[in-house]
Amino acid sequence: TETTDEIEPEVPGWLEATALGVGIASAIALVGPEMALWGMFGGVIGGEAGYRFGGNRYGEGSDEQQLIAFGSAVVVGGLTARYRVKPDYGFGSNFGNLKITRRDSKGLSASSEDFQARATFGKASTDDYRTTFFNAYPEQRGKVVVHHAVEQQVQSRYPGLVRNDELHSLENLRGIPKEKNSRMHLSGIRKEWNKFYLEFPKATKQQLLDKATEIDGMFGAEFKPPVR
Protein backbone atom coordinates (compact mmCIF):
# COMPACT_ATOMS: atom_id res chain seq x y z
CA THR A 1 0.00 0.00 0.00
CA GLU A 2 1.41 3.35 -1.01
CA THR A 3 1.26 6.21 1.42
CA THR A 4 1.86 9.85 0.75
CA ASP A 5 3.10 12.43 3.16
CA GLU A 6 0.79 15.30 3.94
CA ILE A 7 1.99 18.37 2.14
CA GLU A 8 2.41 21.38 4.37
CA PRO A 9 1.25 24.73 2.98
CA GLU A 10 4.03 26.79 1.45
CA VAL A 11 3.12 29.81 3.61
CA PRO A 12 2.53 29.12 7.31
CA GLY A 13 -0.73 30.40 8.74
CA TRP A 14 1.02 32.52 11.35
CA LEU A 15 2.96 34.32 8.62
CA GLU A 16 -0.23 35.12 6.70
CA ALA A 17 -1.85 36.43 9.88
CA THR A 18 1.22 38.55 10.66
CA ALA A 19 1.28 40.03 7.17
CA LEU A 20 -2.43 40.83 7.39
CA GLY A 21 -1.98 42.49 10.77
CA VAL A 22 0.94 44.60 9.56
CA GLY A 23 -1.03 45.62 6.48
CA ILE A 24 -4.05 46.72 8.48
CA ALA A 25 -1.89 48.62 10.99
CA SER A 26 -0.05 50.37 8.15
CA ALA A 27 -3.31 51.38 6.48
CA ILE A 28 -4.67 52.82 9.73
CA ALA A 29 -1.43 54.71 10.34
CA LEU A 30 -1.44 56.19 6.84
CA VAL A 31 -5.08 57.12 6.33
CA GLY A 32 -6.80 56.63 9.69
CA PRO A 33 -9.17 53.96 11.00
CA GLU A 34 -12.29 55.20 9.20
CA MET A 35 -10.87 55.00 5.69
CA ALA A 36 -9.01 51.77 6.42
CA LEU A 37 -12.01 49.93 7.87
CA TRP A 38 -14.45 51.16 5.23
CA GLY A 39 -11.95 50.13 2.56
CA MET A 40 -11.73 46.64 4.04
CA PHE A 41 -15.51 46.39 4.26
CA GLY A 42 -15.98 47.53 0.67
CA GLY A 43 -13.24 45.20 -0.50
CA VAL A 44 -14.92 42.18 1.09
CA ILE A 45 -18.34 43.09 -0.33
CA GLY A 46 -16.96 43.90 -3.78
CA GLY A 47 -14.80 40.79 -3.87
CA GLU A 48 -17.67 38.52 -2.87
CA ALA A 49 -20.00 40.08 -5.44
CA GLY A 50 -17.35 39.79 -8.14
CA TYR A 51 -16.59 36.19 -7.18
CA ARG A 52 -20.25 35.21 -7.46
CA PHE A 53 -20.72 37.03 -10.75
CA GLY A 54 -17.54 35.57 -12.22
CA GLY A 55 -18.51 32.06 -11.12
CA ASN A 56 -21.95 32.32 -12.70
CA ARG A 57 -20.58 33.87 -15.87
CA TYR A 58 -17.35 31.94 -16.46
CA GLY A 59 -17.56 28.95 -14.13
CA GLU A 60 -16.30 28.16 -10.66
CA GLY A 61 -12.53 28.23 -10.27
CA SER A 62 -11.90 29.90 -13.61
CA ASP A 63 -9.18 32.50 -14.08
CA GLU A 64 -11.82 35.01 -15.13
CA GLN A 65 -13.68 34.48 -11.86
CA GLN A 66 -10.54 35.19 -9.84
CA LEU A 67 -9.73 38.28 -11.91
CA ILE A 68 -13.23 39.73 -11.57
CA ALA A 69 -13.26 39.08 -7.83
CA PHE A 70 -9.91 40.82 -7.40
CA GLY A 71 -10.87 43.80 -9.57
CA SER A 72 -14.22 44.23 -7.82
CA ALA A 73 -12.55 44.15 -4.40
CA VAL A 74 -10.04 46.82 -5.42
CA VAL A 75 -12.60 49.15 -7.02
CA VAL A 76 -15.35 48.87 -4.40
CA GLY A 77 -12.85 48.96 -1.54
CA GLY A 78 -11.24 52.08 -2.93
CA LEU A 79 -14.56 53.86 -3.43
CA THR A 80 -15.95 53.05 0.01
CA ALA A 81 -12.67 54.08 1.62
CA ARG A 82 -12.61 57.44 -0.13
CA TYR A 83 -16.26 58.45 -0.38
CA ARG A 84 -19.37 58.41 1.78
CA VAL A 85 -23.03 58.85 0.82
CA LYS A 86 -25.21 60.68 3.31
CA PRO A 87 -28.71 62.23 3.19
CA ASP A 88 -29.00 66.02 3.38
CA TYR A 89 -32.31 66.75 5.15
CA GLY A 90 -33.83 63.39 4.22
CA PHE A 91 -33.50 61.36 1.04
CA GLY A 92 -35.65 63.67 -1.09
CA SER A 93 -37.59 62.73 -4.19
CA ASN A 94 -35.66 60.27 -6.35
CA PHE A 95 -32.93 60.37 -3.68
CA GLY A 96 -32.06 63.90 -4.75
CA ASN A 97 -30.85 64.85 -1.27
CA LEU A 98 -28.18 62.16 -1.13
CA LYS A 99 -24.78 63.80 -1.05
CA ILE A 100 -21.49 62.15 -1.93
CA THR A 101 -18.58 63.53 0.09
CA ARG A 102 -14.94 62.59 0.48
CA ARG A 103 -13.74 60.98 3.65
CA ASP A 104 -10.94 62.87 5.36
CA SER A 105 -7.65 61.10 5.78
CA LYS A 106 -6.66 61.21 9.44
CA GLY A 107 -3.57 59.08 9.43
CA LEU A 108 -0.49 59.42 11.60
CA SER A 109 1.84 60.31 8.72
CA ALA A 110 2.07 64.01 7.92
CA SER A 111 3.65 63.10 4.58
CA SER A 112 0.52 61.37 3.32
CA GLU A 113 -0.82 62.85 0.09
CA ASP A 114 -4.26 62.94 1.64
CA PHE A 115 -3.16 65.00 4.64
CA GLN A 116 -5.54 67.89 5.24
CA ALA A 117 -4.48 70.82 7.38
CA ARG A 118 -6.86 71.58 10.22
CA ALA A 119 -8.75 74.87 10.18
CA THR A 120 -7.24 77.34 12.61
CA PHE A 121 -7.33 80.95 13.70
CA GLY A 122 -4.50 83.44 13.40
CA LYS A 123 -4.37 87.04 14.56
CA ALA A 124 -5.41 89.83 12.19
CA SER A 125 -4.12 93.38 12.50
CA THR A 126 -7.29 94.81 10.95
CA ASP A 127 -10.98 93.98 10.58
CA ASP A 128 -10.73 94.69 6.83
CA TYR A 129 -10.53 91.01 5.95
CA ARG A 130 -10.80 91.54 2.20
CA THR A 131 -7.65 93.67 2.24
CA THR A 132 -5.94 91.02 4.38
CA PHE A 133 -6.82 88.30 1.88
CA PHE A 134 -5.94 90.19 -1.30
CA ASN A 135 -2.66 91.45 0.16
CA ALA A 136 -1.73 87.79 0.59
CA TYR A 137 -3.19 86.66 -2.75
CA PRO A 138 -3.22 89.67 -5.12
CA GLU A 139 -3.68 87.41 -8.15
CA GLN A 140 -7.17 86.50 -6.86
CA ARG A 141 -8.44 90.09 -6.79
CA GLY A 142 -11.62 90.40 -8.84
CA LYS A 143 -11.88 86.62 -9.23
CA VAL A 144 -13.10 85.42 -5.83
CA VAL A 145 -15.52 86.23 -3.04
CA VAL A 146 -13.72 86.25 0.32
CA HIS A 147 -15.40 83.85 2.73
CA HIS A 148 -14.74 83.04 6.39
CA ALA A 149 -14.06 79.37 7.15
CA VAL A 150 -15.62 79.89 10.59
CA GLU A 151 -18.31 82.28 9.45
CA GLN A 152 -19.06 85.71 10.89
CA GLN A 153 -22.49 84.65 12.14
CA VAL A 154 -20.88 82.74 15.00
CA GLN A 155 -20.24 86.03 16.81
CA SER A 156 -23.97 86.71 17.16
CA ARG A 157 -24.84 83.09 17.90
CA TYR A 158 -22.05 82.52 20.42
CA PRO A 159 -21.22 85.98 21.85
CA GLY A 160 -17.68 86.35 23.11
CA LEU A 161 -16.47 83.01 21.79
CA VAL A 162 -14.43 84.23 18.80
CA ARG A 163 -12.55 87.53 18.77
CA ASN A 164 -12.48 89.83 15.74
CA ASP A 165 -8.75 89.35 15.22
CA GLU A 166 -9.29 85.58 15.10
CA LEU A 167 -12.34 85.70 12.85
CA HIS A 168 -10.74 88.03 10.27
CA SER A 169 -7.29 86.42 10.32
CA LEU A 170 -5.82 85.17 7.05
CA GLU A 171 -5.87 81.60 8.38
CA ASN A 172 -9.68 81.81 8.59
CA LEU A 173 -10.24 83.27 5.11
CA ARG A 174 -11.10 81.38 1.94
CA GLY A 175 -11.46 82.54 -1.66
CA ILE A 176 -14.51 81.21 -3.51
CA PRO A 177 -14.58 81.71 -7.31
CA LYS A 178 -17.33 84.18 -8.17
CA GLU A 179 -19.01 81.80 -10.59
CA LYS A 180 -19.27 79.17 -7.83
CA ASN A 181 -20.28 81.42 -4.95
CA SER A 182 -24.03 80.85 -5.31
CA ARG A 183 -23.69 77.06 -5.29
CA MET A 184 -21.01 76.77 -2.66
CA HIS A 185 -21.21 79.69 -0.25
CA LEU A 186 -24.90 80.58 -0.39
CA SER A 187 -26.18 77.01 -0.65
CA GLY A 188 -23.83 74.15 0.23
CA ILE A 189 -21.81 75.84 2.97
CA ARG A 190 -24.89 77.64 4.28
CA LYS A 191 -26.69 74.31 4.80
CA GLU A 192 -23.71 72.88 6.65
CA TRP A 193 -23.60 75.75 9.14
CA ASN A 194 -27.37 75.68 9.61
CA LYS A 195 -27.12 72.02 10.58
CA PHE A 196 -24.27 72.84 12.96
CA TYR A 197 -26.30 75.52 14.75
CA LEU A 198 -29.18 73.09 15.25
CA GLU A 199 -26.84 70.46 16.64
CA PHE A 200 -24.82 72.82 18.84
CA PRO A 201 -26.93 75.56 20.48
CA LYS A 202 -23.83 76.02 22.64
CA ALA A 203 -20.49 75.41 20.96
CA THR A 204 -16.81 75.52 21.79
CA LYS A 205 -14.16 77.19 19.67
CA GLN A 206 -12.71 73.79 18.80
CA GLN A 207 -16.11 72.56 17.58
CA LEU A 208 -16.28 75.58 15.27
CA LEU A 209 -12.83 74.79 13.88
CA ASP A 210 -13.73 71.12 13.48
CA LYS A 211 -16.79 72.12 11.42
CA ALA A 212 -14.69 74.48 9.30
CA THR A 213 -12.22 71.63 8.70
CA GLU A 214 -15.10 69.38 7.62
CA ILE A 215 -16.35 72.02 5.18
CA ASP A 216 -12.82 72.51 3.84
CA GLY A 217 -12.75 68.78 3.16
CA MET A 218 -15.99 69.03 1.18
CA PHE A 219 -15.31 72.17 -0.85
CA GLY A 220 -11.67 73.10 -0.31
CA ALA A 221 -10.39 71.74 -3.62
CA GLU A 222 -12.49 74.41 -5.37
CA PHE A 223 -11.26 77.31 -3.24
CA LYS A 224 -8.69 79.73 -4.64
CA PRO A 225 -6.09 79.03 -3.45
CA PRO A 226 -7.21 75.45 -2.72
CA VAL A 227 -6.97 74.08 0.81
CA ARG A 228 -7.16 70.39 -0.22
Helices and strands as residue ranges (DSSP letters): H 13-31, H 33-58, H 63-82, E 83-87, G 93-95, E 98-102, H 129-136, G 138-140, E 144-148, H 154-157, H 164-167, G 170-172, E 173-177, G 178-180, H 181-183, I 184-189, H 190-199, H 205-219, G 220-222
